[in-house]
Amino acid sequence: MKKEMTCIVCPIGCQMTIEEKADGTYEVTGNTCKRGPKYAINEMTNPTRVIPTTVVIKNAMLPRLPVKTAEPIPKGQIFDAMAAINQVVVEAPVKTGDVVIKDLLGLGIDVVATRTMDKC
């Protein structure tokens, strides 16, 4: 199988082609830096994403608290992760880096606050 993609690892944005060989290895072409092939192979075999979003926060200056997954999660589980995150309501005060959800979907990955919010 052959796939074309734009690399997002560095600002160059190389147009790469990745092809799976008969022996199960991958050939990557079009990359300028050494990080491109690793990114392309990961995208073909196990694509992951960090999810930035918001949750409801009570007794704070703003109605929503920005959060993100502490590490990338499998792309196929984004909708399940968002369903779980959307159920969360936190109480102010919260500091940047505080764990909002521990072990999201049993993946061993936490959801953390990306902003400090004091009580109002």
PyRosetta script that sets phi, psi and omega in degrees:
from pyrosetta import init, pose_from_sequence

init()
pose = pose_from_sequence("MKKEMTCIVCPIGCQMTIEEKADGTYEVTGNTCKRGPKYAINEMTNPTRVIPTTVVIKNAMLPRLPVKTAEPIPKGQIFDAMAAINQVVVEAPVKTGDVVIKDLLGLGIDVVATRTMDKC")
pose.set_psi(1, 138.2)
pose.set_omega(1, -178.5)
pose.set_phi(2, -117.9)
pose.set_psi(2, 137.3)
pose.set_omega(2, -178.8)
pose.set_phi(3, -140.2)
pose.set_psi(3, 141.1)
pose.set_omega(3, 175.3)
pose.set_phi(4, -106.0)
pose.set_psi(4, 142.5)
pose.set_omega(4, -179.7)
pose.set_phi(5, -153.1)
pose.set_psi(5, 159.0)
pose.set_omega(5, 173.5)
pose.set_phi(6, -98.9)
pose.set_psi(6, 126.1)
pose.set_omega(6, 180.0)
pose.set_phi(7, -75.0)
pose.set_psi(7, 136.7)
pose.set_omega(7, 179.7)
pose.set_phi(8, -116.2)
pose.set_psi(8, 13.5)
pose.set_omega(8, -177.1)
pose.set_phi(9, -71.4)
pose.set_psi(9, -37.7)
pose.set_omega(9, 179.3)
pose.set_phi(10, -131.9)
pose.set_psi(10, 173.4)
pose.set_omega(10, -176.2)
pose.set_phi(11, -69.4)
pose.set_psi(11, -10.6)
pose.set_omega(11, -177.4)
pose.set_phi(12, -65.5)
pose.set_psi(12, -42.2)
pose.set_omega(12, 179.1)
pose.set_phi(13, 70.3)
pose.set_psi(13, 49.8)
pose.set_omega(13, -178.6)
pose.set_phi(14, -60.0)
pose.set_psi(14, 142.4)
pose.set_omega(14, 172.1)
pose.set_phi(15, -89.4)
pose.set_psi(15, 107.6)
pose.set_omega(15, -175.3)
pose.set_phi(16, -108.6)
pose.set_psi(16, 153.8)
pose.set_omega(16, 172.6)
pose.set_phi(17, -120.5)
pose.set_psi(17, 131.7)
pose.set_omega(17, 177.7)
pose.set_phi(18, -122.9)
pose.set_psi(18, 134.1)
pose.set_omega(18, -178.3)
pose.set_phi(19, -132.5)
pose.set_psi(19, 131.1)
pose.set_omega(19, 176.6)
pose.set_phi(20, -84.8)
pose.set_psi(20, 127.5)
pose.set_omega(20, 179.9)
pose.set_phi(21, -85.8)
pose.set_psi(21, 166.5)
pose.set_omega(21, -178.6)
pose.set_phi(22, -60.9)
pose.set_psi(22, -29.6)
pose.set_omega(22, -179.2)
pose.set_phi(23, -85.2)
pose.set_psi(23, 4.9)
pose.set_omega(23, 177.6)
pose.set_phi(24, 91.1)
pose.set_psi(24, -2.0)
pose.set_omega(24, 176.8)
pose.set_phi(25, -87.8)
pose.set_psi(25, 170.5)
pose.set_omega(25, -178.2)
pose.set_phi(26, -122.1)
pose.set_psi(26, 143.7)
pose.set_omega(26, 173.6)
pose.set_phi(27, -115.2)
pose.set_psi(27, 124.4)
pose.set_omega(27, -179.1)
pose.set_phi(28, -114.2)
pose.set_psi(28, 130.3)
pose.set_omega(28, 176.6)
pose.set_phi(29, -128.8)
pose.set_psi(29, 157.1)
pose.set_omega(29, 176.7)
pose.set_phi(30, 95.6)
pose.set_psi(30, -5.2)
pose.set_omega(30, -179.6)
pose.set_phi(31, -80.8)
pose.set_psi(31, 146.3)
pose.set_omega(31, 176.9)
pose.set_phi(32, -97.7)
pose.set_psi(32, -38.7)
pose.set_omega(32, -179.0)
pose.set_phi(33, -106.3)
pose.set_psi(33, 170.5)
pose.set_omega(33, -177.1)
pose.set_phi(34, -73.9)
pose.set_psi(34, -16.9)
pose.set_omega(34, -177.3)
pose.set_phi(35, -80.4)
pose.set_psi(35, -19.2)
pose.set_omega(35, -177.6)
pose.set_phi(36, -58.1)
pose.set_psi(36, -49.0)
pose.set_omega(36, -179.2)
pose.set_phi(37, -60.2)
pose.set_psi(37, -39.4)
pose.set_omega(37, 178.8)
pose.set_phi(38, -62.4)
pose.set_psi(38, -44.4)
pose.set_omega(38, 178.1)
pose.set_phi(39, -60.7)
pose.set_psi(39, -47.1)
pose.set_omega(39, -177.1)
pose.set_phi(40, -63.0)
pose.set_psi(40, -43.7)
pose.set_omega(40, 180.0)
pose.set_phi(41, -65.3)
pose.set_psi(41, -40.7)
pose.set_omega(41, 177.5)
pose.set_phi(42, -62.9)
pose.set_psi(42, -40.5)
pose.set_omega(42, 178.8)
pose.set_phi(43, -64.7)
pose.set_psi(43, -31.8)
pose.set_omega(43, 179.2)
pose.set_phi(44, -78.8)
pose.set_psi(44, -36.6)
pose.set_omega(44, -171.8)
pose.set_phi(45, -98.1)
pose.set_psi(45, -37.7)
pose.set_omega(45, -176.3)
pose.set_phi(46, -156.0)
pose.set_psi(46, 74.6)
pose.set_omega(46, -178.3)
pose.set_phi(47, -66.6)
pose.set_psi(47, 136.4)
pose.set_omega(47, -179.7)
pose.set_phi(48, -132.6)
pose.set_psi(48, 159.0)
pose.set_omega(48, 178.5)
pose.set_phi(49, -145.1)
pose.set_psi(49, 146.5)
pose.set_omega(49, 167.0)
pose.set_phi(50, -85.0)
pose.set_psi(50, 134.9)
pose.set_omega(50, -179.2)
pose.set_phi(51, -103.6)
pose.set_psi(51, 111.8)
pose.set_omega(51, 170.2)
pose.set_phi(52, -94.9)
pose.set_psi(52, 134.1)
pose.set_omega(52, -179.9)
pose.set_phi(53, -159.5)
pose.set_psi(53, -164.5)
pose.set_omega(53, 177.4)
pose.set_phi(54, -134.8)
pose.set_psi(54, 157.5)
pose.set_omega(54, 173.6)
pose.set_phi(55, -128.3)
pose.set_psi(55, 159.6)
pose.set_omega(55, 177.2)
pose.set_phi(56, -69.8)
pose.set_psi(56, 138.1)
pose.set_omega(56, 175.4)
pose.set_phi(57, -129.4)
pose.set_psi(57, 133.7)
pose.set_omega(57, -179.3)
pose.set_phi(58, -99.3)
pose.set_psi(58, 150.6)
pose.set_omega(58, 176.8)
pose.set_phi(59, 59.7)
pose.set_psi(59, 36.7)
pose.set_omega(59, 178.4)
pose.set_phi(60, -122.9)
pose.set_psi(60, 169.7)
pose.set_omega(60, -179.3)
pose.set_phi(61, -67.9)
pose.set_psi(61, -28.4)
pose.set_omega(61, 179.2)
pose.set_phi(62, -119.5)
pose.set_psi(62, 155.4)
pose.set_omega(62, -176.8)
pose.set_phi(63, -79.4)
pose.set_psi(63, -16.6)
pose.set_omega(63, -177.0)
pose.set_phi(64, -132.8)
pose.set_psi(64, 146.1)
pose.set_omega(64, -179.6)
pose.set_phi(65, -110.2)
pose.set_psi(65, 124.9)
pose.set_omega(65, 176.4)
pose.set_phi(66, -71.3)
pose.set_psi(66, 136.4)
pose.set_omega(66, -179.4)
pose.set_phi(67, -139.0)
pose.set_psi(67, 167.7)
pose.set_omega(67, 173.6)
pose.set_phi(68, -154.1)
pose.set_psi(68, 160.8)
pose.set_omega(68, 172.7)
pose.set_phi(69, -72.6)
pose.set_psi(69, 139.6)
pose.set_omega(69, -177.1)
pose.set_phi(70, -67.2)
pose.set_psi(70, -24.5)
pose.set_omega(70, 178.5)
pose.set_phi(71, -141.7)
pose.set_psi(71, 163.7)
pose.set_omega(71, 176.7)
pose.set_phi(72, -64.0)
pose.set_psi(72, 145.6)
pose.set_omega(72, 175.6)
pose.set_phi(73, -114.3)
pose.set_psi(73, 159.4)
pose.set_omega(73, 178.3)
pose.set_phi(74, -57.9)
pose.set_psi(74, 134.5)
pose.set_omega(74, -176.5)
pose.set_phi(75, -56.6)
pose.set_psi(75, -34.2)
pose.set_omega(75, -179.4)
pose.set_phi(76, -69.6)
pose.set_psi(76, -10.8)
pose.set_omega(76, -179.1)
pose.set_phi(77, -108.6)
pose.set_psi(77, 10.8)
pose.set_omega(77, -177.9)
pose.set_phi(78, -62.3)
pose.set_psi(78, -44.5)
pose.set_omega(78, -177.4)
pose.set_phi(79, -66.0)
pose.set_psi(79, -40.0)
pose.set_omega(79, 176.1)
pose.set_phi(80, -64.8)
pose.set_psi(80, -40.0)
pose.set_omega(80, 179.0)
pose.set_phi(81, -63.8)
pose.set_psi(81, -43.7)
pose.set_omega(81, 179.5)
pose.set_phi(82, -65.0)
pose.set_psi(82, -36.4)
pose.set_omega(82, 177.3)
pose.set_phi(83, -62.1)
pose.set_psi(83, -41.4)
pose.set_omega(83, 178.8)
pose.set_phi(84, -69.1)
pose.set_psi(84, -43.3)
pose.set_omega(84, -178.8)
pose.set_phi(85, -64.6)
pose.set_psi(85, -38.5)
pose.set_omega(85, -178.0)
pose.set_phi(86, -66.9)
pose.set_psi(86, -14.3)
pose.set_omega(86, 178.5)
pose.set_phi(87, -85.1)
pose.set_psi(87, -11.0)
pose.set_omega(87, -172.1)
pose.set_phi(88, -82.9)
pose.set_psi(88, 136.0)
pose.set_omega(88, 170.8)
pose.set_phi(89, -128.7)
pose.set_psi(89, 125.3)
pose.set_omega(89, 179.8)
pose.set_phi(90, -111.2)
pose.set_psi(90, 163.4)
pose.set_omega(90, -178.8)
pose.set_phi(91, -113.2)
pose.set_psi(91, 132.2)
pose.set_omega(91, 175.8)
pose.set_phi(92, -69.3)
pose.set_psi(92, 149.9)
pose.set_omega(92, 6.8)
pose.set_phi(93, -87.5)
pose.set_psi(93, 151.5)
pose.set_omega(93, 176.8)
pose.set_phi(94, -135.3)
pose.set_psi(94, 140.1)
pose.set_omega(94, 178.3)
pose.set_phi(95, -109.5)
pose.set_psi(95, 152.8)
pose.set_omega(95, 175.6)
pose.set_phi(96, -53.8)
pose.set_psi(96, 130.3)
pose.set_omega(96, 179.8)
pose.set_phi(97, 94.8)
pose.set_psi(97, -13.2)
pose.set_omega(97, 176.9)
pose.set_phi(98, -61.5)
pose.set_psi(98, 140.2)
pose.set_omega(98, 178.6)
pose.set_phi(99, -77.5)
pose.set_psi(99, 122.4)
pose.set_omega(99, 179.2)
pose.set_phi(100, -94.0)
pose.set_psi(100, -39.3)
pose.set_omega(100, 174.4)
pose.set_phi(101, -132.9)
pose.set_psi(101, 124.8)
pose.set_omega(101, 177.5)
pose.set_phi(102, -91.2)
pose.set_psi(102, 132.6)
pose.set_omega(102, 173.8)
pose.set_phi(103, 56.0)
pose.set_psi(103, 61.2)
pose.set_omega(103, -180.0)
pose.set_phi(104, -55.5)
pose.set_psi(104, 123.7)
pose.set_omega(104, 177.9)
pose.set_phi(105, 54.9)
pose.set_psi(105, 23.0)
pose.set_omega(105, -178.7)
pose.set_phi(106, 71.3)
pose.set_psi(106, 18.3)
pose.set_omega(106, -178.3)
pose.set_phi(107, -85.7)
pose.set_psi(107, -9.1)
pose.set_omega(107, -176.2)
pose.set_phi(108, 78.9)
pose.set_psi(108, 15.1)
pose.set_omega(108, -178.4)
pose.set_phi(109, -117.6)
pose.set_psi(109, 130.4)
pose.set_omega(109, -179.1)
pose.set_phi(110, -91.4)
pose.set_psi(110, 158.4)
pose.set_omega(110, 169.6)
pose.set_phi(111, -105.1)
pose.set_psi(111, 126.7)
pose.set_omega(111, -174.4)
pose.set_phi(112, -120.9)
pose.set_psi(112, 152.6)
pose.set_omega(112, 176.3)
pose.set_phi(113, -71.9)
pose.set_psi(113, 141.6)
pose.set_omega(113, 178.1)
pose.set_phi(114, -112.7)
pose.set_psi(114, 11.8)
pose.set_omega(114, 176.8)
pose.set_phi(115, -151.6)
pose.set_psi(115, 145.8)
pose.set_omega(115, 173.2)
pose.set_phi(116, -83.8)
pose.set_psi(116, 134.5)
pose.set_omega(116, 176.2)
pose.set_phi(117, -132.6)
pose.set_psi(117, 119.5)
pose.set_omega(117, 177.5)
pose.set_phi(118, -87.8)
pose.set_psi(118, 166.8)
pose.set_omega(118, 174.4)
pose.set_phi(119, -69.9)
pose.set_psi(119, 149.8)
pose.set_omega(119, 176.5)
pose.set_phi(120, -97.5)
pose.dump_pdb("model.pdb")
